[in-house]
């Protein structure tokens, strides 16, 4: 799958990060350069001003001759020669010139001219082109004293370094970031394309397609694992939908056919009121069974949506289980089965009393209807390390291992022929109610019969 790499987010992020790095580096580089040059310039200005003030003070205290002596380079030569200037340039000394009121130089280098503010000037010299930072002051008799300093090469070196480094950053780093972003984007796309191809295959109907995991344990592998888990869940839900559709079709077909037959019998026996009444009663019974199926489906949807959580209150689970066990006792006796009760009183959980009652009732119904003849069923409630533990089961043949993973699916029936009573929604409701209450429900696999254990979370307590 081809993608526009230059417009990809990865490429743009790399380019933006590189541009940001270059901008920050340039800002720091220029800040350092300006600061360093400013330090050098400030030192030169201070030295020039200090020299001028010393010359003014010498002129005031000792007179013009003392100042003349201070400015001259050699005793017999007050006006500096070219050799003197080269020596000053080599030794980084101060340049000075003292001019008479008529502006004629009397000592120093005549080619130094400057205004009353410090400025950068060029010397009037045919061989020396180094710029000079200089300033002039007027003395009391009209004479003029000028001081200057050659701008050191260090300042120009700093400028050259800043400019060269700036060009290098722009010429080297930015193209390198473009190449890095391009190849990095291609690598990312190769990893993402595999995931995209998987999702497109699933969208096309291949629910078995899965993203390839590289084994590096990086974020792409974690993304692929997450996508695969999602696809596993989608496949499971799709299978569940198919099972629900099949279950609804099976559970509706027989009662609807029965109702249709009843209607035909009513038409046939319309002259016999007693027969019509029997047929109507039979049809109503079938309709009641259908209504129970739809009521169970609606309640399942309501529970899974979490709408009943708003009605949570403290529920005496021990008292509730005891009431239901007592109510089911006669039904077990009529079926010639035994129900053993071992309920620890005072155990309270946060939940919906009606839903918890349905959970217990559905599990008791399961033990009553699907256990062997003369079976011994039990209901037990006691505390545990992780929370209260409710156990309901029987000692019958149990559930085949191949079917244990599907017992909580909607419309799943252990009887493939669907000839036994029920609609396959009882245990699905139990699972939904347990999930709503944050409880874990398991079918115990190390004991005979079908034994269900519901473990409530730590929010449950014993009073």
C-alpha positions in Angstrom: 0.0 0.0 0.0 1.6 3.3 -1.1 1.3 6.3 1.1 2.3 9.9 0.7 5.4 9.9 2.9 6.1 13.6 2.7 2.6 14.4 4.1 2.8 11.7 6.8 2.7 12.7 10.5 5.9 10.9 11.3 7.8 12.8 8.5 6.3 16.1 9.6 7.1 15.5 13.3 10.7 14.6 12.4 11.0 17.7 10.2 9.4 19.9 12.9 11.6 18.5 15.6 14.7 19.1 13.5 13.6 22.6 12.6 13.0 23.3 16.3 16.4 21.9 17.1 18.1 24.1 14.5 16.1 27.2 15.7 17.1 26.6 19.3 20.7 25.9 18.4 20.9 29.0 16.2 19.3 31.1 19.0 21.8 29.8 21.6 24.7 30.2 19.1 23.8 33.8 18.3 23.1 34.6 21.9 26.6 33.3 22.9 28.2 35.2 20.0 26.5 38.5 20.8 27.3 38.1 24.5 30.9 37.3 23.9 31.4 40.1 21.5 29.5 42.4 23.8 31.9 41.5 26.6 35.0 42.2 24.4 33.4 45.5 23.2 32.5 46.6 26.7 36.1 45.9 27.9 37.5 48.0 25.1 35.1 50.9 25.7 35.9 50.9 29.4 39.7 50.9 28.7 39.3 53.8 26.2 37.2 55.9 28.6 39.7 55.1 31.4 42.6 56.2 29.3 40.9 59.4 28.4 40.1 60.2 32.0 43.7 59.5 33.0 45.0 61.8 30.3 42.5 64.6 31.3 43.6 64.2 34.9 47.3 64.3 34.0 46.7 67.4 31.9 44.9 69.2 34.8 47.4 68.3 37.5 50.8 68.3 35.7 50.1 70.5 32.6 50.4 70.0 28.8 54.0 68.9 28.9 53.2 66.0 31.2 50.4 64.9 28.9 52.7 65.3 25.8 55.3 63.1 27.6 52.6 60.6 28.3 51.3 60.3 24.8 54.7 60.3 22.9 56.1 56.8 22.0 59.8 57.9 22.1 61.4 60.8 23.8 63.0 62.3 20.6 60.0 61.5 18.4 56.6 62.7 19.7 54.9 61.9 16.4 54.6 58.1 16.0 56.3 56.4 13.1 54.9 53.5 11.1 57.1 51.1 12.9 55.7 52.3 16.2 52.2 51.6 14.9 53.1 48.1 13.8 54.6 47.5 17.2 51.5 48.8 19.0 49.3 46.6 16.8 51.5 43.5 17.6 51.5 44.2 21.4 47.8 45.2 21.5 48.5 48.6 23.0 46.4 51.8 23.1 46.6 54.2 20.2 46.6 57.9 21.0 47.0 61.3 19.4 47.2 64.8 21.1 46.2 67.7 18.9 46.8 71.4 19.4 43.8 73.8 19.4 44.4 74.3 15.6 43.9 70.5 15.3 47.6 69.9 14.3 49.0 66.7 15.9 51.7 67.3 18.5 52.1 63.8 19.7 50.9 60.3 18.9 49.6 58.9 15.6 48.2 61.6 13.3 46.0 59.1 11.3 43.7 58.5 14.3 40.5 60.5 14.0 37.3 60.1 16.1 34.3 61.9 17.4 33.2 62.7 20.9 31.4 59.3 21.2 33.1 55.9 21.0 32.9 54.7 17.4 34.6 52.3 15.0 37.0 54.1 12.7 39.7 53.2 10.1 43.2 54.5 10.5 44.6 56.8 7.8 47.4 54.4 7.0 48.2 52.7 3.7 49.1 49.3 5.1 47.0 48.8 8.3 43.4 48.1 7.6 42.4 46.8 11.1 39.4 48.7 12.5 39.9 50.8 15.6 37.4 51.7 18.4 38.2 55.3 19.3 36.9 58.5 21.1 38.1 62.1 21.4 37.7 64.6 24.2 38.5 68.3 24.2 40.8 69.7 26.9 40.4 73.0 28.6 42.8 75.0 26.3 41.1 73.7 23.1 43.5 70.8 22.6 42.1 67.4 21.7 43.0 64.0 23.1 42.0 60.9 21.2 42.4 57.3 22.4 41.7 54.1 20.5 42.2 50.3 20.5 42.5 47.9 17.7 39.4 45.6 17.6 41.0 42.2 18.5 40.9 39.3 16.1 39.0 37.3 18.7 35.9 39.4 18.0 36.1 38.6 14.3 36.8 35.0 14.9 33.6 34.8 17.0 31.6 36.3 14.2 33.1 33.9 11.7 32.4 31.0 13.9 28.8 32.0 14.5 28.1 32.6 10.8 29.9 29.4 9.8 28.1 27.3 12.4 24.7 28.8 11.3 25.3 27.9 7.7 26.4 24.4 8.7 23.2 23.9 10.7 21.1 25.1 7.9 23.0 23.2 5.2 23.7 19.9 7.0 21.1 19.4 9.8 18.0 20.3 7.8 18.8 18.0 4.8 19.8 15.3 7.2 16.5 15.6 9.0 14.7 15.4 5.7 16.5 12.1 4.9 16.0 10.8 8.4 12.3 11.7 8.4 11.8 10.0 5.0 13.4 6.7 5.9 11.9 6.7 9.4 8.4 7.2 7.8 9.0 4.4 5.4 9.9 2.1 8.3 6.9 3.1 10.3 4.6 2.7 7.3 5.9 -0.9 6.7 4.8 -1.7 10.2 1.5 0.1 10.0 0.7 -1.3 6.6 0.7 -4.8 8.0 -1.9 -3.8 10.6 -3.9 -1.9 7.9 -4.0 -4.9 5.6 -5.2 -7.0 8.5 -8.1 -4.7 9.3 -9.0 -4.4 5.6 -9.0 -8.2 5.3 -11.3 -8.4 8.3 -13.6 -5.7 6.8 -13.7 -7.8 3.6 -15.0 -10.7 5.6 -11.9 -12.7 6.6 -12.4 -12.8 10.4 -9.4 -15.1 10.8 -6.9 -12.5 9.7 -4.5 -11.3 12.4 -1.8 -8.7 12.5 1.8 -10.0 12.5 3.8 -9.4 15.7 7.5 -8.8 15.1 8.7 -10.0 18.5 10.6 -6.8 19.5 8.0 -5.9 22.2 7.9 -2.3 20.9 4.8 -0.1 20.6 4.0 -1.6 17.2 3.9 -5.1 18.6 1.7 -3.8 21.4 -0.6 -2.2 18.9 -0.7 -5.4 16.8 -1.5 -7.4 20.0 -4.2 -4.9 20.9 -5.7 -5.2 17.4 -5.5 -9.0 17.5 -7.3 -9.0 20.9 -10.0 -6.7 19.4 -10.4 -9.0 16.4 -10.6 -12.0 18.7 -13.4 -10.3 20.6 -15.1 -9.3 17.3 -14.9 -12.9 16.1 -16.3 -14.1 19.4 -19.2 -11.5 19.3 -19.9 -12.4 15.7 -20.0 -16.1 16.7 -22.2 -15.2 19.6 -24.6 -13.3 17.3 -24.8 -16.3 15.0 -25.5 -18.5 17.9 -28.1 -16.1 19.2 -29.7 -16.0 15.8 -29.8 -19.8 15.6 -31.0 -20.0 19.2 -33.8 -17.5 18.6 -34.8 -19.3 15.4 -34.9 -22.7 17.2 -36.7 -21.4 20.3 -39.3 -19.4 18.3 -40.0 -22.0 15.6 -41.5 -24.7 17.8 -43.8 -22.4 19.9 -44.9 -20.5 16.8 -45.7 -23.7 15.0 -47.6 -24.9 18.0 -49.6 -21.6 18.2 -50.4 -21.9 14.5 -51.6 -25.5 15.1 -53.8 -24.3 18.0 -55.3 -21.7 15.7 -56.2 -24.3 13.2 -57.7 -26.5 15.9 -59.8 -23.5 17.1 -61.1 -23.1 13.5 -61.8 -26.8 13.3 -63.5 -27.0 16.8 -65.2 -23.6 16.7 -68.5 -25.3 17.5 -67.1 -26.9 20.7 -66.6 -24.1 23.3 -64.7 -26.5 25.7 -62.2 -27.5 23.0 -61.7 -23.9 21.9 -61.0 -22.9 25.5 -58.4 -25.7 25.8 -56.8 -24.6 22.5 -56.7 -21.0 23.7 -55.1 -22.0 27.0 -52.5 -23.9 25.1 -51.7 -21.0 22.8 -51.5 -18.6 25.7 -49.0 -20.9 27.5 -46.8 -20.9 24.4 -47.1 -17.1 24.1 -46.1 -16.8 27.8 -43.0 -18.8 27.0 -42.1 -16.5 24.1 -42.7 -13.4 26.3 -40.3 -14.9 28.9 -37.6 -15.2 26.2 -38.0 -11.6 25.1 -38.2 -10.4 28.7 -34.9 -12.2 29.5 -33.3 -10.6 26.4 -34.4 -7.2 27.4 -33.2 -7.7 30.9 -29.9 -8.9 29.7 -29.5 -5.8 27.6 -30.4 -3.6 30.5 -28.0 -5.3 32.8 -25.1 -5.2 30.4 -25.7 -1.5 29.8 -25.2 -1.0 33.6 -28.5 0.8 34.0 -29.4 -1.1 37.2 -26.2 0.0 39.0 -28.0 3.2 40.1 -30.3 1.1 42.3 -27.4 -0.5 44.2 -28.0 -0.6 48.0 -26.6 -2.7 50.8 -28.1 -6.2 50.4 -28.2 -8.9 53.1 -27.0 -11.7 50.9 -27.2 -14.3 53.6 -30.8 -13.5 54.4 -31.7 -13.4 50.7 -30.1 -16.7 50.0 -31.8 -18.3 53.0 -35.2 -17.1 51.8 -34.7 -18.5 48.3 -33.4 -21.8 49.6 -36.4 -22.1 51.9 -38.7 -21.4 49.0 -37.1 -23.9 46.7 -37.1 -26.6 49.4 -40.6 -28.0 48.5 -39.7 -28.0 44.7 -36.7 -30.2 45.4 -38.7 -32.5 47.6 -41.4 -32.9 44.9 -38.7 -33.8 42.4 -37.3 -36.3 45.0 -34.1 -34.4 45.2 -32.2 -33.0 48.2 -31.1 -29.4 48.8 -28.5 -28.9 51.5 -28.2 -25.4 52.9 -25.1 -23.9 54.6 -25.5 -20.2 54.7 -23.3 -17.9 57.0 -25.5 -15.1 58.2 -24.6 -11.4 58.3 -22.9 -11.2 54.9 -23.8 -7.9 53.1 -22.9 -6.8 49.6 -23.6 -3.7 47.6 -26.0 -4.5 44.8 -29.5 -4.8 43.3 -31.6 -7.1 45.5 -33.9 -8.2 42.7 -31.0 -9.1 40.4 -29.1 -10.9 43.1 -32.3 -12.9 43.8 -32.6 -13.8 40.1 -29.0 -14.9 40.1 -29.6 -17.3 43.0 -32.9 -18.5 41.6 -31.5 -19.2 38.1 -28.7 -21.3 39.6 -31.1 -23.2 41.9 -33.4 -23.8 38.8 -30.4 -25.1 37.0 -29.6 -27.5 39.8 -33.3 -28.6 40.0 -34.0 -29.1 36.4 -30.7 -30.5 35.0 -29.5 -32.7 37.8 -29.9 -36.5 37.8 -32.8 -38.2 39.5 -32.4 -38.3 43.3 -29.5 -35.8 43.0 -28.2 -34.0 46.1 -27.9 -30.2 45.4 -26.5 -27.6 47.8 -26.3 -23.9 48.4 -23.6 -22.4 50.5 -22.5 -18.9 51.5 -19.4 -18.0 53.5 -16.7 -15.4 53.7 -13.4 -15.7 51.8 -10.0 -13.9 51.6 -11.1 -11.9 48.5 -14.8 -11.6 49.4 -18.0 -13.5 50.1 -18.3 -16.8 48.2 -21.6 -18.2 47.0 -21.7 -21.8 45.9 -24.7 -23.6 44.2 -24.5 -26.9 42.5 -25.4 -30.6 42.4 -23.6 -34.0 42.4 -25.1 -35.0 39.0 -23.3 -35.8 35.7 -22.2 -32.2 35.3 -21.4 -30.5 32.0 -19.2 -32.0 29.3 -15.7 -30.4 29.2 -16.1 -29.4 25.6 -19.2 -27.3 26.5 -17.9 -25.6 29.7 -16.5 -22.6 27.9 -19.8 -21.8 26.2 -22.3 -22.3 29.1 -22.6 -18.5 29.7 -23.4 -17.7 26.1 -26.9 -16.6 25.1 -29.2 -19.4 23.9 -26.5 -22.0 24.4 -28.0 -25.4 25.4 -26.1 -28.4 26.5 -28.8 -30.4 24.8 -28.1 -30.0 21.1 -31.6 -31.3 20.2 -33.1 -28.5 22.4 -35.8 -31.0 23.5 -35.4 -30.2 27.2 -37.3 -27.2 28.8 -35.5 -23.9 28.8 -34.3 -21.1 26.5 -30.6 -21.0 27.1 -30.7 -17.6 28.7 -30.6 -18.5 32.4 -26.8 -18.8 32.8 -26.3 -15.8 30.5 -28.4 -13.7 32.9 -26.4 -15.1 35.8 -23.1 -14.1 34.2 -24.4 -10.6 33.3 -25.7 -10.0 36.9 -22.4 -11.2 38.4 -20.4 -8.9 36.0 -22.6 -6.0 37.0 -21.8 -6.6 40.7 -18.1 -6.9 40.1 -18.3 -10.6 41.0 -16.5 -13.5 39.4 -18.4 -16.7 38.5 -16.8 -20.0 37.7 -17.9 -23.5 37.0 -15.8 -25.7 39.3 -14.0 -28.4 37.3 -12.5 -30.5 40.1 -15.7 -31.7 41.6 -18.5 -33.9 40.4 -21.7 -32.4 39.0 -22.3 -28.8 38.0 -21.1 -26.5 40.8 -21.0 -22.8 40.3 -19.0 -20.4 42.5 -19.7 -16.7 42.7 -17.0 -14.7 44.4 -17.9 -11.1 45.2 -15.3 -8.3 45.4 -13.7 -6.6 48.4 -16.5 -4.0 48.6 -18.7 -6.8 50.2 -18.6 -7.0 53.9 -19.8 -9.1 56.8 -21.9 -7.3 59.4 
